[in-house]
Amino acid sequence: MTDSGVRAERVVTSGTFSLDGETFDVDNNVWLIGDDAEVLVVDAAHDAAAITAAVAGRRVTAVVCTHGHDDHIGAAAELGDATGAPVLLHPADRELWDHVHPRRKPDGDLTDGQRLEVAGTEVRILHTPGHTWGSCSLHAPFLDAVFTGDTLFHGGPGATGRSCSDRPTIVASIRQRLLTLPGGTVVHTGHGQDTTIAAERAHVPAAE
């Protein structure tokens, strides 16, 4: 937490992830970045009611989707419509979005280097493709943190080998965009426990 009260809050929601004809039970980390007045929501997964309860009446500045897999965007449309906040997604993942929300478009695009304001601070978007073509991470220097979705986990890179993913691309993204951040940067992941950039340097192979 910073002196201004800006912080990251985790909400864990549960549901399923379906892709390439398979379905799995999953727990997702939903992140709220902000203060007592407003928050930015990262990955509105599964349960809009649970996320709304955690928002607790604060203004939602945006609903940011780190990528288009159904377990990360399932509640995004409902949450965006309920709060009036724009839902933002990288356009390279639009096909994945349309499978989940065929009648509701995202409200805006995420772009590399884009800066989003919340609670008097800025979050910077890093395009980190590989897990999906449109995967993005959110760097929050004021928190010494980065929110990586399914790109980087405790233990190394996120999964590839399914539709819209590529192992050499995710490794290059992590090495070029994430491992260059300060070693003490906390990595807030889309599933499971936090880690740090320094801890993950040994778990990411050389460029493939």
C-alpha positions in Angstrom: 0.0 0.0 0.0 1.2 3.5 -0.8 0.9 6.6 1.4 -2.0 7.7 -0.8 -4.0 4.6 0.1 -3.7 3.2 -3.4 -3.4 -0.6 -3.2 -4.1 -3.9 -4.9 -6.9 -6.1 -3.7 -7.4 -9.7 -4.7 -10.8 -11.3 -5.2 -10.8 -15.1 -6.0 -13.6 -16.3 -8.1 -14.3 -19.9 -9.3 -15.8 -21.3 -12.5 -14.6 -23.1 -15.6 -12.2 -22.5 -18.5 -13.1 -23.9 -21.9 -10.9 -24.0 -25.0 -10.3 -26.4 -27.9 -13.1 -28.7 -26.8 -12.0 -29.2 -23.2 -13.3 -27.7 -20.0 -11.5 -27.3 -16.6 -12.5 -26.1 -13.2 -10.4 -23.0 -12.3 -10.0 -20.4 -9.5 -9.1 -16.9 -10.9 -7.5 -13.9 -9.3 -9.5 -10.7 -9.9 -7.5 -7.6 -9.0 -8.8 -4.2 -7.9 -6.3 -1.4 -8.2 -7.2 1.9 -6.5 -8.2 3.6 -3.3 -11.3 4.1 -1.2 -12.9 6.2 -3.9 -12.2 4.4 -7.2 -10.8 1.2 -8.6 -9.7 -0.3 -11.9 -10.7 -4.0 -12.2 -8.3 -6.5 -13.8 -9.9 -9.6 -15.3 -13.6 -9.8 -14.3 -13.7 -13.6 -13.9 -16.8 -15.7 -13.4 -18.8 -13.9 -10.8 -19.9 -10.2 -11.3 -21.7 -10.2 -8.0 -18.6 -11.1 -6.0 -16.6 -8.5 -7.8 -19.3 -5.8 -7.3 -19.3 -6.7 -3.6 -15.6 -6.1 -3.4 -15.9 -2.8 -5.3 -18.2 -1.8 -2.4 -19.7 1.3 -4.1 -16.4 2.7 -5.4 -16.3 4.2 -8.9 -14.9 1.7 -11.4 -12.7 3.5 -13.9 -12.2 0.5 -16.3 -12.6 -3.2 -16.6 -9.3 -4.4 -18.1 -9.0 -7.8 -19.7 -5.5 -9.2 -19.7 -6.6 -11.6 -22.5 -9.7 -13.1 -24.1 -9.9 -16.5 -22.5 -13.4 -17.2 -21.2 -12.4 -17.6 -17.5 -10.9 -14.0 -17.6 -13.7 -12.2 -19.4 -16.8 -14.1 -18.4 -18.2 -11.4 -16.0 -16.6 -8.4 -17.9 -19.7 -7.4 -19.9 -22.0 -7.7 -16.9 -19.7 -5.8 -14.7 -19.1 -3.1 -17.3 -22.8 -2.6 -17.9 -23.6 -2.5 -14.2 -20.9 0.0 -13.3 -20.8 2.1 -16.5 -17.1 1.4 -16.8 -15.5 0.8 -20.2 -14.4 -2.8 -20.9 -10.9 -2.8 -22.5 -9.3 -5.6 -24.5 -6.4 -5.9 -26.9 -7.9 -6.2 -30.4 -5.8 -9.3 -31.2 -8.0 -11.2 -28.8 -11.3 -10.0 -30.3 -12.1 -13.4 -31.8 -11.8 -15.1 -28.4 -14.1 -12.3 -26.9 -16.7 -12.8 -29.6 -17.1 -16.5 -28.7 -18.1 -15.5 -25.1 -19.9 -12.3 -25.8 -21.1 -12.4 -29.4 -23.7 -9.6 -29.0 -21.6 -7.2 -26.9 -18.4 -5.5 -28.1 -15.6 -4.3 -25.8 -15.8 -0.6 -25.3 -12.2 0.1 -26.2 -8.8 -1.3 -27.2 -5.7 -1.9 -25.1 -2.5 -0.7 -26.8 1.1 -1.2 -25.9 2.3 1.8 -23.8 -1.2 3.0 -23.1 -1.6 4.6 -19.7 -4.8 4.3 -17.6 -5.5 6.6 -14.7 -7.0 5.5 -11.4 -6.9 7.1 -8.0 -4.5 9.8 -9.1 -1.9 7.3 -10.4 -1.2 5.6 -13.8 -1.0 2.0 -14.9 0.9 1.3 -18.0 -0.2 -1.4 -20.5 2.5 -3.8 -21.8 1.6 -6.0 -24.8 2.9 -9.4 -23.8 1.7 -11.9 -26.5 2.2 -15.6 -26.4 -0.4 -17.1 -24.1 -2.8 -15.4 -26.5 -1.9 -13.0 -29.3 -3.5 -10.1 -27.4 -2.3 -10.9 -23.9 -1.3 -7.8 -21.9 0.3 -7.0 -18.6 -0.3 -3.9 -16.4 2.7 -2.3 -14.8 1.9 -0.2 -11.7 5.2 1.4 -10.7 3.6 3.2 -7.7 2.9 -0.3 -6.2 6.1 -1.8 -7.4 3.9 -4.4 -9.1 2.9 -5.9 -12.4 -0.3 -7.7 -13.2 0.5 -10.4 -15.7 -2.7 -12.4 -16.3 -1.7 -15.8 -17.6 1.7 -14.6 -19.1 3.9 -15.1 -16.1 3.3 -17.2 -13.0 5.1 -18.4 -9.9 7.3 -20.9 -11.6 7.6 -19.4 -15.0 5.7 -18.8 -18.3 2.0 -19.4 -18.7 0.6 -22.2 -20.8 1.0 -22.4 -24.6 0.2 -25.1 -27.1 -3.5 -24.3 -27.5 -5.2 -22.1 -30.0 -3.9 -18.6 -30.4 -0.7 -19.3 -28.4 3.0 -19.8 -29.0 5.8 -20.8 -26.7 8.7 -18.8 -28.3 6.5 -15.7 -28.4 5.6 -15.8 -24.7 9.2 -16.4 -23.7 10.3 -13.4 -25.8 7.5 -11.3 -24.3 8.5 -12.2 -20.7 12.2 -11.6 -21.3 11.8 -8.4 -23.2 8.9 -6.7 -21.4 8.7 -8.2 -17.9 12.2 -9.5 -16.8 13.5 -6.0 -17.6 11.4 -4.6 -14.7 13.1 -4.1 -11.3 13.8 -7.4 -9.5 11.7 -6.4 -6.5 8.6 -5.9 -8.6 5.7 -8.1 -7.3 4.1 -10.2 -9.9 0.3 -10.4 -9.3 -0.8 -13.4 -11.4 -4.1 -14.5 -12.9 -4.2 -17.7 -10.9 -2.3 -18.8 -7.8 0.2 -17.1 -5.7 2.3 -13.9 -6.1 5.9 -14.0 -7.0 8.6 -11.4 -8.0 10.5 -10.6 -11.2 13.8 -11.6 -9.5 12.4 -15.0 -8.5 11.2 -15.8 -12.0 14.3 -14.9 -13.9 15.7 -18.4 -13.3 12.4 -20.0 -14.5 12.3 -18.4 -17.9 14.4 -20.1 -20.6 16.6 -18.2 -23.0 14.8 -17.0 -26.1 13.4 -20.0 -28.1 
